[in-house]
Amino acid sequence: MLRLFLIFLAYSASTVLTAPSLFEDHPTKILTHAPKLSQGQQLNSLDGKPCTWDDTLGEAECGTFTITFGDGGIWGNKLYTTVRLPDFQKQLNLNCSNYGDAWTAVRDTPGLPYTISIHGGNGCISTDFWWEAWDNLWIKYANQWVDVASDGRCTSVFWNGKGRRCVIAIKPGDPVARPGDEVAPATVRG
């Protein structure tokens, strides 16, 4: 038993000593040369390469913003949320009333034409040791619905994987009909 405890302590010490600083994942100012885009513009730079910007956790295409859940700490704080655009960032905590069954409205974000709404779900369980459990954490923005646990636009982040980052289009296009969806024909009045 003592041997297991000593192994645990050695592992914990090596993890703590090799972890990057918390401040590396939370910049206070984001510098970027990404162009401002309006709807319908191409997402290419002057040299023809795809236009991207860096939110400190990875590249994102121009015309998108990112939402990151978690603080990247050893124990993690899942309700800590950061919204980032190329020249703006906003930090907030999720509304975790009613056991996470509440919505947080993110307003006053320059560059976003719509309000972001976030349903807390398991993002409100700040002491959860099962970090893959992001169930019922949803983002609603314009005509987009993002299930943070399973949507392909969301990935694990931070040195310990205890965070989740979603990349979302700023000005989404009109919803596209899926195969099998029926569209009712317009009625003609005469």
N, CA, C and O of each residue as an XYZ file, in Angstrom:
760
protein
N       0.825     -1.190      0.000
C       0.000      0.000      0.000
C       0.866      1.249      0.000
O       0.583      2.215     -0.708
N       1.931      1.220      0.806
C       2.836      2.355      0.868
C       3.517      2.561     -0.488
O       3.721      3.696     -0.918
N       3.861      1.476     -1.147
C       4.507      1.559     -2.463
C       3.580      2.250     -3.481
O       4.030      3.090     -4.261
N       2.293      1.895     -3.469
C       1.341      2.529     -4.371
C       1.217      4.021     -4.068
O       1.134      4.846     -4.979
N       1.204      4.348     -2.808
C       1.114      5.749     -2.420
C       2.336      6.532     -2.896
O       2.199      7.650     -3.394
N       3.539      5.950     -2.745
C       4.759      6.617     -3.193
C       4.780      6.782     -4.709
O       5.241      7.807     -5.210
N       4.287      5.787     -5.443
C       4.203      5.887     -6.902
C       3.246      7.013     -7.287
O       3.539      7.799     -8.187
N       2.117      7.090     -6.614
C       1.150      8.155     -6.864
C       1.771      9.528     -6.607
O       1.604     10.444     -7.412
N       2.488      9.674     -5.489
C       3.128     10.950     -5.175
C       4.170     11.327     -6.226
O       4.253     12.486     -6.633
N       4.961     10.356     -6.662
C       5.983     10.637     -7.687
C       5.331     11.067     -8.987
O       5.784     12.013     -9.632
N       4.276     10.380     -9.372
C       3.561     10.741    -10.610
C       2.954     12.132    -10.493
O       3.050     12.930    -11.424
N       2.331     12.428     -9.360
C       1.708     13.740     -9.153
C       2.758     14.844     -9.187
O       2.531     15.896     -9.785
N       3.894     14.616     -8.557
C       4.947     15.630     -8.543
C       5.494     15.865     -9.947
O       5.737     17.009    -10.330
N       5.690     14.800    -10.714
C       6.219     14.980    -12.076
C       5.200     15.680    -12.966
O       5.576     16.455    -13.846
N       3.928     15.419    -12.749
C       2.879     16.077    -13.535
C       2.817     17.559    -13.212
O       2.703     18.387    -14.116
N       2.889     17.898    -11.947
C       2.815     19.296    -11.527
C       4.039     20.065    -12.006
O       3.908     21.192    -12.484
N       5.216     19.481    -11.887
C       6.438     20.187    -12.243
C       6.611     20.363    -13.745
O       7.302     21.288    -14.172
N       6.003     19.500    -14.561
C       6.150     19.621    -16.014
C       4.975     20.331    -16.667
O       4.978     20.524    -17.883
N       3.990     20.716    -15.904
C       2.805     21.376    -16.471
C       3.136     22.816    -16.834
O       3.884     23.484    -16.120
N       2.574     23.300    -17.954
C       2.775     24.704    -18.301
C       2.014     25.611    -17.338
O       1.071     25.181    -16.674
N       2.425     26.829    -17.276
C       1.768     27.804    -16.417
C       0.327     28.001    -16.850
O       0.023     27.930    -18.041
N      -0.560     28.247    -15.901
C      -1.952     28.531    -16.231
C      -2.071     29.760    -17.110
O      -2.979     29.847    -17.936
N      -1.163     30.710    -16.943
C      -1.258     31.954    -17.674
C      -0.932     31.793    -19.150
O      -1.275     32.663    -19.950
N      -0.271     30.692    -19.533
C       0.004     30.455    -20.942
C      -1.277     30.187    -21.715
O      -1.343     30.478    -22.909
N      -2.289     29.644    -21.066
C      -3.529     29.301    -21.742
C      -4.566     30.417    -21.673
O      -5.619     30.310    -22.302
N      -4.295     31.469    -20.934
C      -5.250     32.557    -20.784
C      -4.565     33.892    -21.056
O      -4.174     34.587    -20.119
N      -4.417     34.257    -22.326
C      -3.739     35.517    -22.614
C      -4.598     36.708    -22.200
O      -5.825     36.623    -22.143
N      -3.932     37.804    -21.918
C      -4.686     39.000    -21.579
C      -4.929     39.851    -22.810
O      -5.823     40.697    -22.813
N      -4.141     39.638    -23.858
C      -4.332     40.398    -25.079
C      -3.999     39.492    -26.253
O      -2.958     38.835    -26.262
N      -4.871     39.458    -27.230
C      -4.640     38.631    -28.403
C      -4.233     39.536    -29.549
O      -4.965     40.458    -29.909
N      -3.080     39.278    -30.119
C      -2.619     40.037    -31.261
C      -2.876     39.232    -32.513
O      -2.614     38.029    -32.541
N      -3.377     39.862    -33.534
C      -3.679     39.145    -34.757
C      -3.581     40.078    -35.949
O      -3.700     41.297    -35.826
N      -3.362     39.477    -37.095
C      -3.356     40.219    -38.348
C      -4.455     39.684    -39.248
O      -4.424     39.904    -40.458
N      -5.416     38.992    -38.681
C      -6.512     38.438    -39.471
C      -7.419     39.562    -39.938
O      -7.751     40.457    -39.160
N      -7.828     39.524    -41.220
C      -8.683     40.598    -41.730
C     -10.095     40.489    -41.197
O     -10.556     39.404    -40.844
N     -10.785     41.631    -41.140
C     -12.202     41.642    -40.785
C     -12.979     41.155    -42.003
O     -12.717     41.604    -43.119
N     -13.914     40.260    -41.810
C     -14.675     39.692    -42.912
C     -16.144     40.020    -42.780
O     -16.691     40.033    -41.677
N     -16.771     40.280    -43.885
C     -18.218     40.403    -43.890
C     -18.770     39.157    -44.572
O     -18.029     38.408    -45.208
N     -20.059     38.943    -44.436
C     -20.659     37.731    -44.970
C     -20.433     37.651    -46.484
O     -20.646     38.627    -47.204
N     -20.005     36.490    -46.950
C     -19.804     36.252    -48.367
C     -18.371     36.443    -48.823
O     -18.043     36.072    -49.950
N     -17.486     37.019    -47.980
C     -16.106     37.186    -48.388
C     -15.380     35.854    -48.315
O     -15.753     34.975    -47.538
N     -14.332     35.708    -49.136
C     -13.542     34.486    -49.125
C     -12.644     34.457    -47.914
O     -12.198     35.499    -47.434
N     -12.379     33.267    -47.422
C     -11.525     33.112    -46.260
C     -10.109     32.773    -46.701
O      -9.538     31.787    -46.235
N      -9.533     33.577    -47.597
C      -8.170     33.389    -48.054
C      -7.385     34.652    -47.805
O      -7.923     35.757    -47.869
N      -6.110     34.482    -47.520
C      -5.246     35.638    -47.346
C      -4.780     36.112    -48.712
O      -5.156     35.537    -49.733
N      -3.971     37.148    -48.735
C      -3.501     37.707    -49.990
C      -2.652     36.723    -50.790
O      -2.628     36.794    -52.019
N      -1.959     35.809    -50.120
C      -1.129     34.850    -50.835
C      -1.903     33.601    -51.270
O      -1.303     32.648    -51.766
N      -3.215     33.597    -51.090
C      -4.053     32.487    -51.542
C      -4.205     31.360    -50.536
O      -4.966     30.422    -50.773
N      -3.497     31.434    -49.422
C      -3.604     30.393    -48.398
C      -4.833     30.664    -47.539
O      -5.278     31.808    -47.446
N      -5.381     29.642    -46.916
C      -6.535     29.859    -46.036
C      -6.194     30.855    -44.923
O      -5.097     30.829    -44.365
N      -7.134     31.713    -44.618
C      -6.961     32.725    -43.576
C      -7.283     32.092    -42.224
O      -8.349     31.502    -42.050
N      -6.364     32.213    -41.271
C      -6.580     31.677    -39.928
C      -6.119     32.693    -38.893
O      -5.419     33.654    -39.213
N      -6.519     32.468    -37.663
C      -6.048     33.244    -36.531
C      -5.812     32.278    -35.377
O      -6.373     31.182    -35.366
N      -5.000     32.664    -34.417
C      -4.620     31.792    -33.310
C      -5.259     32.296    -32.026
O      -5.052     33.445    -31.634
N      -6.035     31.439    -31.370
C      -6.674     31.844    -30.105
C      -5.868     31.377    -28.896
O      -6.404     31.318    -27.789
N      -4.614     31.050    -29.081
C      -3.637     30.539    -28.113
C      -3.801     29.049    -27.841
O      -2.933     28.447    -27.208
N      -4.872     28.449    -28.293
C      -5.063     27.009    -28.127
C      -5.036     26.293    -29.472
O      -5.183     25.073    -29.530
N      -4.850     27.038    -30.539
C      -4.803     26.457    -31.873
C      -5.310     27.426    -32.914
O      -5.769     28.524    -32.600
N      -5.219     27.000    -34.152
C      -5.664     27.811    -35.275
C      -7.181     27.696    -35.440
O      -7.772     26.650    -35.173
N      -7.789     28.782    -35.882
C      -9.215     28.811    -36.219
C      -9.341     29.597    -37.517
O      -8.592     30.549    -37.738
N     -10.274     29.213    -38.371
C     -10.475     29.926    -39.625
C     -11.000     31.325    -39.354
O     -11.717     31.558    -38.381
N     -10.628     32.261    -40.236
C     -11.200     33.599    -40.151
C     -12.709     33.456    -40.346
O     -13.162     32.569    -41.069
N     -13.470     34.311    -39.714
C     -14.921     34.212    -39.788
C     -15.491     33.276    -38.740
O     -16.664     32.907    -38.807
N     -14.660     32.883    -37.760
C     -15.125     32.028    -36.664
C     -14.720     32.657    -35.334
O     -13.864     33.541    -35.284
N     -15.346     32.190    -34.267
C     -14.929     32.524    -32.916
C     -14.819     31.226    -32.141
O     -15.329     30.198    -32.586
N     -14.163     31.254    -30.989
C     -14.007     30.039    -30.198
C     -14.596     30.248    -28.804
O     -14.602     31.353    -28.263
N     -15.087     29.151    -28.252
C     -15.539     29.125    -26.861
C     -14.779     27.994    -26.196
O     -14.810     26.856    -26.663
N     -14.095     28.313    -25.099
C     -13.320     27.322    -24.365
C     -13.928     27.145    -22.984
O     -14.231     28.119    -22.295
N     -14.102     25.892    -22.587
C     -14.621     25.559    -21.263
C     -13.498     24.935    -20.459
O     -12.763     24.088    -20.968
N     -13.360     25.345    -19.211
C     -12.310     24.823    -18.344
C     -11.186     25.821    -18.198
O     -11.025     26.721    -19.022
N     -10.397     25.652    -17.127
C      -9.294     26.581    -16.879
C      -7.935     25.933    -17.087
O      -6.913     26.608    -16.965
N      -7.895     24.642    -17.397
C      -6.622     23.976    -17.645
C      -5.841     23.651    -16.392
O      -4.704     23.188    -16.480
N      -6.418     23.883    -15.233
C      -5.722     23.602    -13.975
C      -5.665     22.112    -13.684
O      -6.314     21.313    -14.359
N      -4.893     21.746    -12.685
C      -4.726     20.339    -12.320
C      -6.071     19.724    -11.949
O      -6.411     18.641    -12.425
N      -6.830     20.404    -11.108
C      -8.130     19.874    -10.720
C      -9.206     20.317    -11.693
O     -10.271     19.704    -11.772
N      -8.937     21.358    -12.415
C      -9.875     21.820    -13.434
C     -11.044     22.583    -12.840
O     -11.447     22.357    -11.699
N     -11.559     23.464    -13.619
C     -12.745     24.221    -13.262
C     -13.560     24.315    -14.544
O     -13.359     25.225    -15.348
N     -14.466     23.388    -14.730
C     -15.172     23.252    -15.997
C     -16.095     24.417    -16.319
O     -16.359     24.668    -17.494
N     -16.593     25.134    -15.326
C     -17.552     26.193    -15.604
C     -16.885     27.491    -16.050
O     -17.566     28.417    -16.492
N     -15.567     27.566    -15.940
C     -14.824     28.737    -16.397
C     -14.868     28.746    -17.930
O     -14.449     27.780    -18.568
N     -15.373     29.833    -18.520
C     -15.621     29.891    -19.963
C     -14.960     31.128    -20.557
O     -14.983     32.206    -19.962
N     -14.362     30.958    -21.752
C     -13.736     32.073    -22.446
C     -14.233     32.107    -23.883
O     -14.157     31.105    -24.595
N     -14.739     33.250    -24.308
C     -15.141     33.482    -25.695
C     -14.031     34.309    -26.328
O     -13.652     35.356    -25.804
N     -13.503     33.826    -27.478
C     -12.406     34.541    -28.134
C     -12.725     34.819    -29.591
O     -13.242     33.966    -30.313
N     -12.403     36.032    -30.001
C     -12.408     36.452    -31.399
C     -10.992     36.937    -31.690
O     -10.188     37.061    -30.766
N     -10.665     37.215    -32.961
C      -9.292     37.637    -33.244
C      -8.806     38.836    -32.439
O      -7.616     38.913    -32.133
N      -9.670     39.763    -32.089
C      -9.221     40.952    -31.355
C     -10.036     41.199    -30.083
O     -10.157     42.337    -29.630
N     -10.589     40.139    -29.517
C     -11.444     40.308    -28.338
C     -11.489     38.995    -27.565
O     -11.426     37.915    -28.153
N     -11.597     39.097    -26.253
C     -11.846     37.918    -25.429
C     -12.683     38.309    -24.230
O     -12.545     39.405    -23.686
N     -13.555     37.396    -23.823
C     -14.437     37.633    -22.680
C     -14.432     36.387    -21.815
O     -14.628     35.282    -22.321
N     -14.211     36.550    -20.521
C     -14.198     35.438    -19.587
C     -15.421     35.517    -18.690
O     -15.813     36.600    -18.256
N     -16.019     34.373    -18.417
C     -17.211     34.320    -17.588
C     -17.345     32.941    -16.971
O     -16.648     32.006    -17.365
N     -18.233     32.816    -16.010
C     -18.599     31.521    -15.444
C     -20.013     31.199    -15.891
O     -20.851     32.090    -16.025
N     -20.269     29.920    -16.122
C     -21.598     29.483    -16.531
C     -22.603     29.695    -15.408
O     -22.246     29.656    -14.231
N     -23.853     29.917    -15.776
C     -24.946     29.982    -14.809
C     -25.245     28.540    -14.404
O     -25.781     27.768    -15.199
N     -24.905     28.185    -13.189
C     -25.058     26.798    -12.752
C     -26.214     26.615    -11.777
O     -26.244     25.645    -11.019
N     -27.161     27.542    -11.798
C     -28.329     27.369    -10.946
C     -29.159     26.198    -11.462
O     -29.034     25.791    -12.617
N     -29.997     25.671    -10.596
C     -30.865     24.548    -10.943
C     -30.051     23.339    -11.423
O     -30.447     22.659    -12.370
N     -28.922     23.076    -10.772
C     -28.050     21.936    -11.066
C     -27.569     21.923    -12.515
O     -27.455     20.863    -13.131
N     -27.292     23.100    -13.048
C     -26.776     23.193    -14.416
C     -27.840     23.260    -15.483
O     -27.522     23.382    -16.666
N     -29.095     23.184    -15.093
C     -30.181     23.246    -16.074
C     -30.629     24.702    -16.224
O     -31.794     25.039    -16.015
N     -29.668     25.552    -16.591
C     -29.936     26.977    -16.787
C     -29.110     27.444    -17.984
O     -28.137     26.799    -18.373
N     -29.507     28.555    -18.548
C     -28.829     29.108    -19.718
C     -28.069     30.360    -19.323
O     -28.532     31.147    -18.496
N     -26.898     30.538    -19.920
C     -26.091     31.738    -19.752
C     -26.117     32.487    -21.074
O     -25.767     31.922    -22.110
N     -26.526     33.749    -21.055
C     -26.527     34.573    -22.264
C     -25.238     35.388    -22.287
O     -24.916     36.082    -21.323
N     -24.506     35.298    -23.394
C     -23.265     36.051    -23.550
C     -23.544     37.183    -24.519
O     -23.724     36.970    -25.718
N     -23.576     38.392    -23.976
C     -23.868     39.582    -24.779
C     -22.651     40.489    -24.801
O     -21.628     40.192    -24.185
N     -22.770     41.586    -25.510
C     -21.709     42.594    -25.565
C     -20.387     42.010    -26.056
O     -19.332     42.243    -25.466
N     -20.463     41.261    -27.130
C     -19.264     40.727    -27.755
C     -19.108     41.389    -29.120
O     -19.778     40.992    -30.074
N     -18.239     42.386    -29.229
C     -18.075     43.091    -30.498
C     -17.644     42.131    -31.602
O     -16.736     41.319    -31.423
N     -18.308     42.242    -32.734
C     -17.989     41.365    -33.857
C     -18.955     40.213    -34.004
O     -18.941     39.529    -35.028
N     -19.799     39.975    -33.004
C     -20.787     38.897    -33.101
C     -22.179     39.510    -33.263
O     -22.632     40.248    -32.388
N     -22.857     39.214    -34.364
C     -24.169     39.798    -34.591
C     -25.297     39.131    -33.803
O     -26.407     39.663    -33.758
N     -25.040     37.988    -33.187
C     -26.063     37.256    -32.437
C     -25.604     37.042    -31.003
O     -24.411     37.116    -30.709
N     -26.553     36.776    -30.112
C     -26.250     36.458    -28.723
C     -25.905     34.983    -28.616
O     -26.548     34.144    -29.246
N     -24.898     34.668    -27.826
C     -24.525     33.284    -27.551
C     -25.305     32.834    -26.328
O     -25.339     33.543    -25.322
N     -25.932     31.669    -26.399
C     -26.618     31.084    -25.243
C     -25.960     29.748    -24.935
O     -25.774     28.920    -25.827
N     -25.607     29.538    -23.665
C     -24.917     28.313    -23.252
C     -25.716     27.645    -22.138
O     -26.009     28.268    -21.117
N     -26.065     26.376    -22.337
C     -26.736     25.563    -21.320
C     -25.647     24.848    -20.525
O     -24.856     24.104    -21.105
N     -25.590     25.057    -19.213
C     -24.487     24.567    -18.373
C     -24.292     23.072    -18.332
O     -23.168     22.602    -18.506
N     -25.343     22.306    -18.107
C     -25.225     20.851    -18.036
C     -24.073     20.397    -17.163
O     -23.864     20.935    -16.076
N     -23.314     19.397    -17.639
C     -22.192     18.873    -16.862
C     -20.994     19.823    -16.834
O     -20.013     19.554    -16.141
N     -21.060     20.921    -17.572
C     -20.029     21.941    -17.450
C     -20.065     22.604    -16.081
O     -19.117     23.289    -15.696
N     -21.140     22.407    -15.352
C     -21.280     22.979    -14.010
C     -20.733     22.069    -12.928
O     -20.741     22.443    -11.755
N     -20.262     20.900    -13.283
C     -19.690     19.992    -12.291
C     -18.202     20.277    -12.234
O     -17.419     19.643    -12.941
N     -17.807     21.226    -11.397
C     -16.419     21.677    -11.396
C     -15.474     20.717    -10.703
O     -14.261     20.857    -10.853
N     -15.973     19.754     -9.956
C     -15.093     18.804     -9.277
C     -15.149     17.431     -9.925
O     -14.721     16.445     -9.325
N     -15.666     17.354    -11.133
C     -15.806     16.089    -11.837
C     -14.441     15.557    -12.262
O     -13.686     16.271    -12.923
N     -14.109     14.327    -11.899
C     -12.841     13.735    -12.302
C     -12.965     12.985    -13.623
O     -11.955     12.532    -14.161
N     -14.157     12.843    -14.152
C     -14.366     12.184    -15.430
C     -14.521     13.267    -16.482
O     -15.640     13.661    -16.812
N     -13.403     13.750    -17.009
C     -13.391     14.949    -17.835
C     -14.035     14.772    -19.185
O     -14.309     15.760    -19.867
N     -14.284     13.549    -19.593
C     -14.968     13.357    -20.866
C     -16.473     13.554    -20.722
O     -17.185     13.557    -21.726
N     -16.966     13.715    -19.519
C     -18.395     13.872    -19.275
C     -18.807     15.339    -19.428
O     -18.909     16.068    -18.441
N     -19.040     15.760    -20.659
C     -19.480     17.119    -20.953
C     -20.945     17.115    -21.383
O     -21.393     18.042    -22.057
N     -21.690     16.089    -21.003
C     -23.082     15.951    -21.418
C     -23.913     17.167    -21.020
O     -23.658     17.820    -20.007
N     -24.912     17.447    -21.848
C     -25.878     18.524    -21.620
C     -25.253     19.919    -21.590
O     -25.886     20.866    -21.123
N     -24.028     20.054    -22.077
C     -23.417     21.368    -22.247
C     -23.622     21.731    -23.714
O     -23.011     21.134    -24.601
N     -24.484     22.710    -23.959
C     -24.881     23.058    -25.327
C     -24.638     24.529    -25.587
O     -24.704     25.359    -24.680
N     -24.354     24.838    -26.849
C     -24.202     26.218    -27.288
C     -25.233     26.471    -28.376
O     -25.355     25.689    -29.319
N     -25.972     27.561    -28.243
C     -26.934     27.988    -29.258
C     -26.467     29.344    -29.745
O     -26.365     30.292    -28.967
N     -26.178     29.436    -31.056
C     -25.754     30.700    -31.652
C     -26.350     30.792    -33.048
O     -26.066     29.952    -33.903
N     -27.173     31.803    -33.284
C     -27.881     31.990    -34.567
C     -28.633     30.703    -34.881
O     -29.425     30.243    -34.058
N     -28.404     30.110    -36.057
C     -29.097     28.874    -36.414
C     -28.243     27.643    -36.115
O     -28.512     26.565    -36.645
N     -27.217     27.788    -35.275
C     -26.328     26.680    -34.947
C     -26.623     26.147    -33.548
O     -26.879     26.907    -32.615
N     -26.579     24.838    -33.429
C     -26.745     24.160    -32.155
C     -25.531     23.263    -31.988
O     -25.296     22.388    -32.821
N     -24.754     23.460    -30.929
C     -23.522     22.710    -30.724
C     -23.641     21.897    -29.441
O     -23.827     22.453    -28.358
N     -23.534     20.575    -29.569
C     -23.475     19.686    -28.416
C     -21.987     19.527    -28.094
O     -21.274     18.813    -28.799
N     -21.522     20.181    -27.047
C     -20.099     20.262    -26.734
C     -19.481     18.873    -26.550
O     -18.304     18.682    -26.857
N     -20.242     17.915    -26.061
C     -19.707     16.572    -25.826
C     -19.423     15.816    -27.113
O     -18.480     15.025    -27.158
N     -20.215     16.037    -28.172
C     -20.090     15.174    -29.349
C     -19.912     15.885    -30.684
O     -19.624     15.227    -31.683
N     -20.072     17.197    -30.737
C     -19.979     17.919    -32.005
C     -18.538     17.929    -32.517
O     -17.600     18.100    -31.738
N     -18.366     17.746    -33.814
C     -17.042     17.720    -34.428
C     -16.313     19.049    -34.372
O     -15.101     19.094    -34.586
N     -17.024     20.134    -34.091
C     -16.389     21.454    -33.971
C     -15.743     21.657    -32.603
O     -15.110     22.686    -32.365
N     -15.897     20.689    -31.705
C     -15.356     20.801    -30.350
C     -14.287     19.735    -30.127
O     -14.462     18.580    -30.515
N     -13.186     20.128    -29.502
C     -12.081     19.209    -29.222
C     -11.579     19.415    -27.799
O     -11.840     20.446    -27.179
N     -10.850     18.414    -27.286
C     -10.224     18.539    -25.968
C      -9.016     19.459    -26.071
O      -8.309     19.452    -27.079
N      -8.779     20.248    -25.035
C      -7.648     21.172    -25.005
C      -6.966     21.158    -23.645
O      -7.416     20.490    -22.714
N      -5.901     21.886    -23.547
C      -5.034     22.071    -22.395
C      -4.087     20.880    -22.271
O      -4.333     19.810    -22.827
N      -3.029     21.085    -21.550
C      -1.973     20.089    -21.417
C      -2.493     18.792    -20.793
O      -1.934     17.721    -21.027
N      -3.553     18.889    -20.005
C      -4.087     17.709    -19.327
C      -5.395     17.216    -19.941
O      -5.999     16.277    -19.422
N      -5.846     17.835    -21.042
C      -7.086     17.412    -21.693
C      -8.339     17.736    -20.909
O      -9.411     17.223    -21.227
N      -8.229     18.581    -19.883
C      -9.379     18.871    -19.011
C     -10.150     20.104    -19.442
O     -10.707     20.813    -18.604
N     -10.187     20.364    -20.724
C     -10.948     21.488    -21.244
C     -11.568     21.103    -22.579
O     -11.249     20.061    -23.151
N     -12.441     21.942    -23.054
C     -13.123     21.680    -24.326
C     -13.184     22.999    -25.082
O     -13.541     24.026    -24.505
N     -12.835     22.984    -26.376
C     -12.811     24.182    -27.218
C     -13.673     23.939    -28.443
O     -13.522     22.928    -29.129
N     -14.583     24.877    -28.715
C     -15.468     24.787    -29.878
C     -15.201     25.963    -30.796
O     -15.050     27.095    -30.335
N     -15.142     25.700    -32.104
C     -14.938     26.732    -33.120
C     -16.261     26.888    -33.867
O     -16.770     25.922    -34.435
N     -16.822     28.105    -33.870
C     -18.172     28.345    -34.383
C     -18.141     29.486    -35.396
O     -17.436     30.476    -35.201
N     -18.908     29.344    -36.478
C     -18.982     30.381    -37.513
C     -19.670     31.635    -36.968
O     -20.697     31.547    -36.295
N     -19.094     32.801    -37.266
C     -19.661     34.068    -36.803
C     -20.954     34.385    -37.538
O     -21.947     34.769    -36.920
N     -20.943     34.227    -38.847
C     -22.126     34.502    -39.660
C     -22.479     33.247    -40.436
O     -22.088     33.098    -41.594
N     -23.218     32.341    -39.802
C     -23.547     31.082    -40.474
C     -24.479     31.312    -41.649
O     -25.300     32.230    -41.637
N     -24.343     30.468    -42.663
C     -25.249     30.537    -43.809
C     -26.613     29.993    -43.444
O     -26.844     29.530    -42.327
N     -27.509     30.060    -44.409
C     -28.839     29.503    -44.194
C     -28.729     28.006    -44.008
O     -27.858     27.377    -44.609
N     -29.589     27.415    -43.191
C     -29.551     25.967    -43.010
C     -29.780     25.266    -44.347
O     -30.610     25.689    -45.152
N     -29.039     24.203    -44.564
C     -29.162     23.427    -45.792
C     -30.083     22.244    -45.511
O     -29.960     21.578    -44.484
N     -31.013     21.990    -46.444
C     -31.918     20.849    -46.274
C     -31.115     19.560    -46.343
O     -30.248     19.405    -47.204
N     -31.402     18.652    -45.448
C     -30.724     17.361    -45.430
C     -31.486     16.390    -46.313
O     -32.690     16.555    -46.507
N     -30.811     15.373    -46.858
C     -31.524     14.375    -47.654
C     -32.650     13.760    -46.829
O     -32.453     13.380    -45.675
N     -33.806     13.669    -47.421
C     -34.963     13.108    -46.718
C     -35.884     14.169    -46.163
O     -37.038     13.884    -45.842
N     -35.384     15.413    -46.043
C     -36.263     16.501    -45.598
C     -37.198     16.858    -46.723
O     -36.773     17.009    -47.868
N     -38.450     16.992    -46.412
C     -39.421     17.364    -47.434
C     -39.698     18.861    -47.337
O     -39.878     19.414    -46.252
N     -39.724     19.480    -48.470
C     -40.034     20.902    -48.526
C     -41.430     21.026    -49.137
O     -41.693     20.526    -50.231
N     -42.298     21.689    -48.421
C     -43.675     21.848    -48.906
C     -43.676     22.841    -50.072
O     -43.056     23.901    -49.982
N     -44.361     22.507    -51.155
C     -44.407     23.448    -52.287
C     -45.214     24.680    -51.909
O     -46.156     24.613    -51.119
N     -44.825     25.798    -52.488
C     -45.541     27.054    -52.230
C     -46.922     26.987    -52.864
O     -47.098     26.460    -53.963
N     -47.870     27.519    -52.165
C     -49.228     27.521    -52.718
C     -49.424     28.761    -53.563
O     -48.973     29.850    -53.206
N     -50.094     28.590    -54.676
C     -50.335     29.690    -55.592
C     -51.773     30.144    -55.407
O     -52.715     29.354    -55.475
N     -51.908     31.419    -55.174
C     -53.260     31.976    -55.027
C     -53.603     32.733    -56.281
O     -52.777     33.474    -56.813
N     -54.807     32.553    -56.754
C     -55.128     33.197    -58.009
C     -56.292     34.047    -57.997
O     -56.639     34.635    -59.021
